[in-house]
Amino acid sequence: MSTVLDTTIVAGGTRPKNCRPTAGRVEVCNERYGNTGWLGIAQIWASGQHITQGIVKVNDTYFNTPTYNKPAWRDLVMCQEVGHTLGLDHQDEDFNNTPLGTCMDYSSNPDPNRHPNAHDYEQLATIYSHLDSTTTLDTSAAVAQMPPAMGQIEFDTPRQWGRIVKGSREAGTSVHELDFGGGHKLITFVIWAR
């Protein structure tokens, strides 16, 4: 899936507790979202093969507990969820094997997986080298075609994320898809607290 997002860092257009999507951008928020079960989520709104907007939420409720109150856990979760909004997928999905040294690797040991690796940067170069007419400068056409609910409803709970397409809460990660029809989808990537 290719992206159409502006990767310039600017002041957020949303409040952390709400963390609503903004057309053509990724909003990244951290807040005490409560005992939701998830450490972090990434949600991308897609129109056809292009990501039109996204959000990342990192749940400080869990990052204030002894298990996760470590910079390495916060780095891994934040990096992985932001990576998803840019179009990156996991390089490895086994929590118990040798870490690959990338935040796009599931790991029980976050220390070596706090940042992207060379493969992630190569993937981004490939994703952003698309040759179609879509541009990050004007996402209004794609966003205008989305059903109004896509940007106005908060999709905070598993029952709002659509069907599970991969993983499970018990597995530690999951991917959900909510199909709005007409090529418009919401894809939610979840890292669950264990």
C-alpha positions as a printed Julia matrix, in Angstrom:
194×3 Matrix{Float64}:
   0.0     0.0     0.0
   1.5     3.36   -0.88
   1.01    6.54    1.05
   0.01   10.11    0.3
   0.97   11.65    3.61
   2.91   14.82    4.31
   5.76   13.73    6.59
   6.57   17.23    7.83
   6.4    17.45   11.62
   3.96   20.16   12.66
   1.92   20.95   15.74
  -0.92   18.46   16.08
  -4.37   19.37   14.89
  -6.04   17.31   17.58
  -6.15   16.84   21.35
  -4.35   13.73   22.64
  -7.42   12.24   24.33
  -9.44   12.42   21.09
  -6.59   12.01   18.58
  -8.71   12.42   15.47
  -7.38   11.98   11.95
  -6.49   14.98    9.85
  -6.63   14.67    6.05
  -3.17   14.2     4.55
  -1.42   13.86    7.92
  -0.63   11.48   10.75
  -1.63   12.63   14.23
   0.53   11.02   16.96
  -0.84   11.15   20.49
  -0.06    9.74   23.9
  -2.48    9.92   26.78
  -3.94    7.82   29.58
  -6.59    6.05   27.5
  -7.47    3.71   30.36
  -7.44   -0.06   30.75
  -8.17   -0.74   27.09
  -5.81   -3.7    26.85
  -3.67   -2.04   24.16
  -0.24   -0.41   24.5
  -0.51    1.32   21.17
  -2.63    1.45   18.05
  -2.06    2.76   14.56
  -5.05    3.49   12.38
  -4.82    4.26    8.71
  -7.63    5.42    6.49
  -7.07    4.11    2.98
  -8.65    5.05   -0.3
  -7.8     2.43   -2.88
  -4.08    1.73   -2.51
  -3.26    5.03   -0.81
  -3.19    6.03    2.84
  -4.99    9.36    3.18
  -4.71    9.98    6.93
  -3.68    8.23   10.1
  -3.41    8.32   13.84
  -1.12    6.72   16.41
  -2.2     6.37   20.03
   0.2     5.3    22.77
  -1.56    4.38   26.01
   0.19    5.96   29.0
  -2.05    3.95   31.35
   0.25    0.98   30.69
   3.46    2.97   30.3
   2.99    4.06   33.91
   3.18    0.42   35.13
   6.4    -1.36   36.18
   6.26   -3.73   33.19
   6.19   -1.04   30.5
   7.57    2.06   32.23
  10.81    1.84   30.26
  12.03    4.05   27.41
  12.69    0.95   25.28
   9.03   -0.15   25.38
   7.78    3.33   24.56
  10.3     3.67   21.7
   9.4     0.3    20.19
   5.63    0.86   20.35
   5.76    4.45   19.09
   8.19    3.6    16.28
   6.21    0.56   15.14
   2.87    2.35   15.12
   4.24    5.38   13.26
   5.88    2.96   10.82
   2.48    1.43   10.05
   0.99    4.84    9.24
   3.76    5.35    6.71
   3.02    1.99    5.06
   5.56   -0.3     6.77
   4.66   -3.84    7.76
   6.33   -6.17   10.25
   9.64   -7.79    9.34
   9.07  -10.58   11.86
   6.1   -11.64   13.98
   7.68  -14.08   16.45
   8.0   -12.54   19.92
  10.54  -15.13   21.08
  13.21  -15.34   18.39
  16.37  -13.26   18.03
  15.49   -9.56   17.6
  16.14   -8.13   14.13
  17.15   -4.68   15.33
  14.08   -2.92   13.98
  10.96   -1.55   15.62
   8.97   -3.39   12.94
   9.88   -6.68   14.68
   7.67   -8.17   17.39
   9.81   -8.73   20.43
   9.64   -9.65   24.08
  12.89   -7.69   24.46
  12.38   -4.16   23.14
  15.95   -2.91   23.72
  17.44   -3.91   20.32
  14.23   -2.99   18.46
  13.8     0.67   19.3
  14.43    2.19   15.85
  13.93    1.47   12.15
  16.68   -0.46   10.37
  18.08   -0.22    6.83
  15.36   -2.51    5.47
  12.67   -0.16    6.8
  14.28    2.81    5.05
  14.57    0.81    1.82
  10.87   -0.04    2.08
   9.97    3.62    2.59
  12.02    4.58   -0.48
  10.11    1.99   -2.51
   6.73    3.04   -1.16
   7.33    6.72   -1.83
   8.7     6.12   -5.33
   5.22    5.34   -6.69
   4.64    6.5   -10.23
   0.92    7.24  -10.19
  -0.57   10.72  -10.1
  -1.28   10.78   -6.35
   0.59   13.48   -4.46
   1.07   14.47   -0.84
   0.3    18.06   -1.81
  -3.38   17.48   -2.52
  -5.26   14.72   -0.75
  -8.57   16.57   -0.89
  -9.96   14.43   -3.74
  -9.35   11.13   -1.92
 -10.59   12.49    1.4
 -13.67   14.05   -0.2
 -14.66   10.63   -1.55
 -14.54    8.97    1.88
 -17.76    8.36    3.77
 -18.19   11.12    6.4
 -18.02    8.63    9.28
 -14.42    7.77    8.46
 -13.02   10.92   10.02
 -15.69   11.86   12.52
 -16.23    8.74   14.61
 -13.67    7.72   17.22
 -12.63    4.13   16.61
 -11.27    3.37   20.07
 -12.5    -0.14   20.85
 -12.1    -3.53   19.17
 -15.8    -3.75   18.36
 -15.42   -0.57   16.26
 -12.34   -1.79   14.35
 -14.09   -4.25   12.07
 -13.04   -7.83   11.45
  -9.73   -9.27   12.64
  -7.58  -10.09    9.63
  -4.47  -11.16   11.53
  -3.39  -12.05   15.05
  -5.35  -11.84   18.28
  -5.25  -10.23   21.68
  -3.8   -13.48   23.09
  -1.05  -13.42   20.45
  -0.04   -9.9    21.54
  -0.83   -8.13   18.27
  -3.72   -7.91   15.87
  -4.75   -6.2    12.65
  -8.37   -5.22   12.02
 -10.12   -3.99    8.89
 -13.31   -1.97    8.63
 -14.52   -1.78    5.04
 -16.62    1.28    4.21
 -17.1     0.18    0.58
 -15.95    1.91   -2.57
 -12.29    1.12   -1.82
 -12.37    3.02    1.5
 -11.06    1.19    4.58
  -9.88    1.74    8.11
  -7.02   -0.55    9.1
  -6.12   -0.77   12.79
  -2.81   -2.26   14.0
  -2.75   -3.12   17.72
   0.01   -3.99   20.19
  -1.68   -5.55   23.23
  -0.39   -5.35   26.8
   0.67   -8.79   28.05
